[in-house]
Amino acid sequence: MREAGKEVQKSKSYIRCEISDYEADQIQALLRSLLNSDKTDFTTKFALICLIKNKVENKGLLKVAQETNQSKAQVAIMVSCARFYLLGHDKRLRQNGGSNENIHCKTI
């Protein structure tokens, strides 16, 4: 994922995923609801923030680590935990029994 309106940097290999506007709105609504919920604990919210900084804002793990005052390894763990939390939290992210057939991805 990358922030809308920003070009892909030339120095890295990226996976470009094409999703519809409806799917993007659903993911944005999910993230907002989790970040604003009283039922979501602080550690989960922090992991989601690290995931957003890394994947959406396209910041490297080291940059996120500097911004959040953590080590690079800690940020990598937080990003991974947030991904698994999202997959386990909302089953709408898994369509057709767990496959993502309607999300088209390619490495660029």
C-alpha positions in Angstrom: 0.0 0.0 0.0 1.1 3.5 -0.5 -0.3 6.9 0.2 -2.5 8.3 -2.5 -0.9 10.8 -4.8 2.7 9.7 -4.1 4.8 8.1 -6.7 6.5 4.7 -6.2 10.2 5.1 -5.4 12.6 3.6 -7.9 15.0 2.0 -5.5 12.8 -0.7 -4.1 10.7 -3.6 -5.4 7.1 -3.1 -4.6 3.9 -5.2 -4.7 1.2 -3.1 -6.3 -2.3 -4.1 -5.3 -5.3 -2.8 -7.1 -8.5 -2.6 -5.0 -11.7 -0.8 -5.7 -12.7 2.5 -4.0 -15.4 0.5 -2.0 -12.7 -1.9 -0.7 -10.4 1.0 0.2 -13.2 2.8 2.0 -14.0 -0.4 3.9 -10.4 -0.8 5.0 -10.1 2.8 6.0 -13.3 2.5 8.0 -12.0 -0.7 9.7 -8.7 1.0 10.7 -10.6 4.1 12.0 -13.0 2.0 14.0 -10.2 0.0 15.6 -8.1 3.1 16.4 -11.1 5.0 17.9 -12.5 2.0 19.8 -12.4 1.7 23.6 -12.2 -2.1 23.3 -8.9 -2.0 21.4 -6.0 -2.0 23.8 -3.1 0.5 23.5 -0.6 -2.1 22.3 -2.9 -3.1 19.4 -3.4 0.5 18.5 0.3 1.1 18.6 0.9 -1.9 16.4 -1.7 -0.6 13.9 0.0 2.8 13.9 3.3 1.2 13.1 1.7 -0.8 10.3 0.1 2.3 8.8 3.4 4.2 9.0 5.3 1.4 7.3 2.9 0.2 4.6 0.6 3.2 3.9 3.0 6.1 4.4 5.8 4.0 2.9 8.3 4.6 5.6 11.0 2.0 6.2 11.3 0.0 9.4 14.2 2.1 10.6 12.4 5.4 10.0 9.3 4.1 11.9 11.6 2.9 14.7 13.2 6.3 15.0 9.7 8.0 15.1 8.3 5.6 17.7 11.5 5.3 19.8 11.9 1.5 19.2 14.4 -0.8 17.6 14.0 -1.9 14.0 13.3 -5.5 15.2 10.6 -4.3 17.6 8.9 -2.3 14.8 9.1 -5.4 12.5 7.3 -7.5 15.2 4.7 -4.8 15.7 3.9 -4.6 12.0 3.7 -8.3 11.8 1.4 -8.5 14.8 -0.9 -5.8 13.4 -1.2 -7.7 10.1 -2.2 -10.9 11.9 -4.6 -8.9 14.1 -6.4 -7.4 11.1 -6.7 -10.8 9.4 -8.1 -12.4 12.5 -10.3 -9.4 13.5 -12.4 -8.8 10.4 -13.3 -11.8 8.3 -14.3 -9.5 5.4 -10.6 -9.3 4.6 -10.7 -13.0 3.7 -13.0 -13.6 0.8 -13.7 -16.9 -0.8 -12.5 -19.0 2.1 -9.3 -17.1 2.8 -8.1 -16.3 -0.7 -7.7 -12.9 -2.1 -8.8 -13.7 -5.7 -10.4 -10.2 -6.3 -7.2 -8.3 -5.3 -4.8 -8.3 -8.1 -1.1 -7.9 -7.0 2.1 -7.8 -9.0 5.7 -7.0 -8.1 7.1 -3.9 -9.8 
